[in-house]
């Protein structure tokens, strides 16, 4: 459907250049990634790991991918428990751009607080939210799509702008992702792929997913949003007034010596809701959402089967191996091995296996059952085995 090539781009107008200069990237770095246990844990979630064999963690790769677009204008939202690890991986990020959550409150609170802080600093900012745990390539195609999204989001004399999502061109009829129904083409200078959004739809069953793919009218929803902070907050206030009020109070104190006291008092009281429900879906119904359908490769690394799909890791026969100094022997075997130990792992005559070996926990499953790892985590939690979570 699209290529999002950055070549042959027409010269930008002064207002378009201003929009690009007003862009500020936000990286929500949250979630434990329970389907990647025992590699991903509460103290070391998946965005802190190199899951592609590239030598770069998912968080570091996300920052590097956004830097050509935003420069130093980047904010990271993460948990208090991950501050040390995030600062170690991203020493460029100053304290003023590090938003720490004392407890997870879902994406509307995380992204909404970033928007409220940025709005207090400069109401003309266009923010872009990009999760820390996605694998994307090539970077240039992604960056071209984001530039189109910024230009589409930018307010005009007769418009408050748009909330713009980047839709992923489906490669197969997935039942694991939400979808975006694409509407009519929009006339936006510098953004030839911009379309309106008809609606966001939940994860479909197999038959519906096949229907979506065949129609050509749907993209995967990867949860990427680019929007003027003023418009983002307008919809948040309209749809979640309690959440908006709390976030606004925290934002007012953020760049003062009252930050700690106000945040500690307000944050635990905030309601939990996803940004899709709080902002994106109602904004789409109001006609305020656009989409840039993009053709870059994208994976949210939702389970160990996904690691097997990523091509940059080492291959031993048909087994994808991750782990520094991994000692793996295979014969007539296929699947994924992730090891954090020096133990020898031998696979003989076994197909589509998943083995994750850590010093205190061992997971053995198959790629077909990789999504069920979360059930093991839930059972361990119910049994009180928190030391391995």
C-alpha positions in Angstrom: 0.0 0.0 0.0 2.8 2.5 1.0 6.5 3.0 0.9 7.0 6.1 3.0 10.2 6.8 1.1 12.1 9.9 2.2 13.5 10.6 -1.3 12.2 13.3 -3.6 10.6 15.2 -0.7 9.4 18.7 -1.6 10.9 21.7 0.2 9.1 22.4 3.4 7.3 25.6 4.3 8.3 27.7 7.3 5.3 26.4 9.2 6.2 22.8 8.4 9.8 23.3 9.6 8.4 24.8 12.8 6.2 21.8 13.3 9.2 19.5 12.9 11.2 21.7 15.3 8.4 21.5 17.9 8.5 17.7 17.9 9.2 16.1 21.2 9.5 12.3 21.5 8.1 10.4 24.5 9.2 6.8 25.2 6.9 4.9 27.6 9.1 2.2 29.1 6.7 0.0 31.2 5.2 -3.4 31.4 6.9 -6.6 32.6 6.5 -8.7 29.5 5.2 -11.8 31.4 5.1 -13.9 28.2 8.9 -13.5 28.1 9.5 -14.9 31.6 11.9 -16.0 32.9 14.1 -13.7 30.9 11.9 -10.6 31.4 11.0 -10.0 35.1 9.7 -7.2 37.2 13.2 -5.9 38.0 14.4 -6.4 34.4 11.6 -6.0 31.9 11.9 -6.8 28.3 12.8 -3.3 27.1 16.1 -3.6 29.1 17.2 -6.7 27.1 18.8 -7.3 23.7 16.2 -9.6 22.2 17.4 -9.4 18.6 21.1 -10.2 18.9 21.9 -6.7 17.6 24.0 -5.7 20.6 21.5 -3.0 21.5 18.7 -3.3 24.0 15.1 -2.5 22.8 15.2 0.7 24.9 18.5 1.9 23.5 17.4 1.0 19.9 14.2 3.0 20.4 16.1 6.1 21.6 18.6 5.9 18.7 15.8 5.5 16.2 14.1 8.7 17.4 17.2 10.8 17.9 17.4 12.0 14.2 13.9 13.3 14.6 13.9 14.8 18.0 17.5 15.3 18.9 17.7 15.8 22.7 13.9 16.6 22.9 13.1 13.1 24.4 11.3 12.1 27.5 11.3 8.6 29.1 8.4 7.5 31.3 9.3 4.4 33.4 9.0 2.9 36.9 11.0 4.1 39.9 12.5 0.6 40.1 14.0 0.9 36.6 15.6 4.3 37.1 19.1 3.1 37.5 19.0 0.7 34.6 17.4 3.3 32.3 19.9 6.0 33.3 22.7 3.5 32.6 21.4 2.7 29.2 20.4 6.3 28.3 23.0 8.5 30.1 22.0 11.4 27.7 18.5 11.7 29.3 18.6 14.4 32.0 16.5 14.2 35.2 14.1 16.8 33.8 13.2 14.4 31.0 12.8 11.3 33.2 9.3 10.7 34.5 9.2 8.0 37.2 6.0 6.1 38.1 5.8 4.8 41.7 3.3 2.2 40.4 2.0 1.3 37.0 -1.2 3.2 36.0 -1.6 2.1 32.4 -0.8 4.1 29.2 -3.3 7.0 29.6 -1.7 8.2 32.8 1.9 7.7 31.5 1.4 9.4 28.2 -1.0 11.9 29.6 1.4 13.1 32.3 4.1 13.5 29.6 1.7 15.6 27.6 0.7 17.7 30.6 4.3 18.4 31.5 5.3 19.3 28.0 2.2 21.5 27.6 3.2 23.5 30.7 6.6 24.0 29.2 5.5 24.9 25.7 1.8 24.6 24.5 3.0 24.4 20.8 4.8 21.1 21.3 3.8 18.2 19.1 4.5 15.0 21.0 5.1 11.5 19.7 4.7 8.4 21.9 6.7 5.3 20.9 6.9 2.2 23.2 10.4 1.2 24.3 9.9 -2.5 23.6 9.2 -2.7 19.8 11.6 -3.9 17.1 11.4 -1.8 13.9 13.4 -1.7 10.7 14.6 0.0 8.6 14.9 3.1 10.7 14.8 5.4 7.6 11.3 4.2 6.6 10.1 4.6 10.2 11.5 8.1 10.4 9.9 9.1 7.1 6.5 7.9 8.4 6.9 9.9 11.7 7.8 13.0 9.7 4.5 12.6 7.8 2.7 12.1 11.1 4.2 15.3 12.5 3.1 17.3 9.5 -0.3 15.8 9.6 -0.7 16.5 13.3 0.4 20.1 13.1 -2.3 22.7 13.9 -3.3 25.1 11.1 -5.1 28.5 11.1 -8.5 26.7 10.9 -7.6 23.5 12.8 -6.3 22.3 16.1 -4.4 19.6 14.3 -4.9 15.9 14.4 -4.0 13.0 16.7 -2.1 10.8 14.2 -1.3 7.1 14.6 1.1 5.1 12.5 -0.6 2.0 11.1 1.5 -1.1 10.3 0.8 -2.8 7.0 -0.3 -6.3 8.0 1.9 -9.2 6.8 -0.6 -11.8 7.9 -4.1 -12.1 9.4 -3.0 -11.7 13.0 -5.5 -12.2 15.8 -3.0 -10.8 18.4 -3.1 -7.1 17.3 -5.8 -4.4 17.3 -6.6 -2.9 13.9 -7.2 0.6 12.4 -9.8 1.0 9.8 -8.4 3.5 7.2 -10.7 6.1 5.7 -10.3 8.6 2.9 -7.0 10.2 1.9 -6.2 13.6 3.4 -4.6 16.5 1.5 -1.6 17.3 3.7 1.4 18.9 2.2 4.5 16.8 2.9 2.4 13.8 4.0 1.2 12.0 0.9 0.2 8.9 2.8 -2.1 10.6 5.4 -5.6 9.2 5.7 -8.5 9.7 8.1 -9.3 7.0 10.6 -12.8 5.5 10.5 -12.4 3.5 13.7 -10.1 1.4 15.9 -11.2 -2.2 16.3 -10.3 -4.8 18.9 -8.3 -8.0 18.3 -10.3 -10.0 15.8 -10.9 -13.7 15.5 -9.2 -15.6 12.6 -12.0 -15.2 10.1 -12.4 -11.5 10.8 -8.6 -11.0 10.6 -8.6 -12.7 7.2 -11.4 -10.4 6.0 -9.5 -7.3 7.2 -6.4 -8.4 5.4 -8.2 -9.1 2.1 -10.0 -5.7 2.2 -6.8 -3.7 2.3 -8.6 -1.1 4.4 -7.0 -2.1 7.8 -3.6 -1.5 9.4 -2.3 -3.0 12.6 -2.5 -0.7 15.6 1.0 -0.5 17.1 0.0 2.1 19.7 2.2 4.9 18.2 0.6 8.4 18.5 1.8 11.8 17.3 -0.3 14.8 18.4 -0.3 18.4 19.5 -0.1 18.2 23.3 -3.0 20.7 23.5 -5.3 18.5 21.4 -4.2 15.3 23.3 -5.1 17.0 26.6 -8.4 18.4 25.3 -9.6 14.9 24.5 -8.3 13.5 27.8 -10.1 16.2 29.8 -13.4 15.5 27.9 -13.3 11.7 28.3 -11.4 11.2 31.6 -11.8 14.4 33.6 -10.6 12.8 36.9 -7.4 11.5 35.3 -6.9 14.8 33.5 -7.3 16.9 36.7 -4.8 14.7 38.6 -2.2 14.8 35.8 -2.6 18.5 35.5 -1.9 19.0 39.2 1.2 16.9 39.0 2.4 18.8 35.9 1.9 22.2 37.6 4.4 21.0 40.3 6.7 19.1 38.0 9.4 21.7 37.5 9.2 23.0 41.1 10.5 21.7 44.4 6.9 20.4 45.1 7.2 17.6 42.5 7.9 14.8 44.9 5.1 15.7 47.4 2.4 16.3 44.8 3.3 13.2 42.7 3.3 11.0 45.8 -0.1 12.3 46.9 -1.8 12.3 43.5 -0.4 9.4 41.4 -1.7 6.5 43.5 -5.3 7.9 43.2 -5.3 8.0 39.4 -7.7 5.7 37.5 -6.1 3.0 35.3 -7.1 3.2 31.6 -5.4 2.6 28.3 -4.7 5.6 26.0 -6.7 3.9 23.3 -9.9 4.0 25.3 -9.2 7.4 27.0 -8.2 9.4 23.9 -7.7 7.6 20.6 -11.1 5.9 20.2 -13.3 8.8 21.2 -11.1 11.2 19.2 -11.5 9.0 16.1 -15.3 9.1 16.6 -15.0 12.9 16.7 -13.1 13.0 13.4 -9.8 14.1 15.0 -7.6 11.1 14.2 -5.5 10.4 11.1 -3.3 7.5 10.2 0.0 7.2 8.3 0.0 3.6 6.9 3.6 2.5 6.9 5.5 -0.5 5.5 8.4 -0.8 7.8 8.9 -4.1 9.6 7.5 -4.1 13.1 7.3 -6.6 15.9 6.2 -6.1 19.6 8.2 -9.2 20.7 5.1 -10.4 22.5 6.5 -14.0 23.2 9.5 -16.2 22.5 8.0 -17.3 19.1 8.5 -13.7 18.1 12.3 -13.9 18.8 12.4 -16.8 16.4 11.0 -14.4 13.7 13.8 -11.9 14.2 16.6 -12.5 11.8 19.6 -10.8 13.4 20.2 -13.4 16.1 22.7 -16.2 15.7 21.4 -19.3 14.0 22.6 -22.9 14.9 21.0 -25.0 12.2 17.3 -24.1 12.6 17.6 -22.9 16.2 17.7 -19.2 17.0 20.1 -18.7 19.9 20.4 -15.6 22.1 22.9 -15.3 25.0 26.5 -14.2 25.3 28.8 -17.2 25.2 25.8 -19.6 24.7 26.9 -23.2 24.5 24.2 -24.9 22.3 24.4 -28.2 20.4 21.7 -29.1 17.9 20.9 -32.1 15.7 17.7 -32.2 13.7 16.2 -29.5 15.9 14.4 -26.2 15.5 13.1 -23.4 17.7 14.5 -20.8 20.1 17.1 -20.9 22.9 17.7 -18.0 25.2 20.4 -18.6 27.8 21.7 -16.5 30.6 24.1 -19.3 31.8 27.1 -21.2 30.6 25.3 -24.5 30.8 25.6 -26.7 27.8 22.2 -27.1 26.1 21.8 -30.0 23.6 18.7 -30.3 21.4 18.3 -33.5 19.4 15.4 -34.5 17.2 13.0 -31.9 18.6 11.0 -29.3 16.6 9.8 -25.8 17.4 11.1 -25.9 21.0 11.5 -22.9 23.2 14.1 -23.1 26.0 14.9 -20.2 28.3 17.7 -21.0 30.8 18.5 -18.6 33.6 20.3 -19.2 36.9 17.2 -19.6 39.0 14.5 -20.7 36.5 14.1 -22.9 33.3 11.3 -22.6 30.8 10.6 -25.4 28.3 7.7 -25.0 25.8 7.1 -24.8 22.1 6.6 -21.8 19.8 3.0 -22.8 19.3 2.4 -22.5 23.1 4.6 -19.5 23.7 1.6 -17.2 24.5 0.8 -19.5 27.4 3.9 -18.5 29.4 1.8 -15.8 31.1 -0.2 -18.6 32.8 2.9 -20.0 34.4 3.7 -16.5 35.8 0.2 -16.1 37.1 0.5 -19.5 38.9 3.9 -18.7 40.4 2.4 -15.4 41.7 -0.6 -17.2 43.2 1.8 -19.6 44.9 3.8 -16.8 46.4 7.0 -17.6 44.4 7.8 -13.9 44.0 11.5 -14.5 44.1 11.6 -15.7 40.5 9.2 -13.0 39.1 
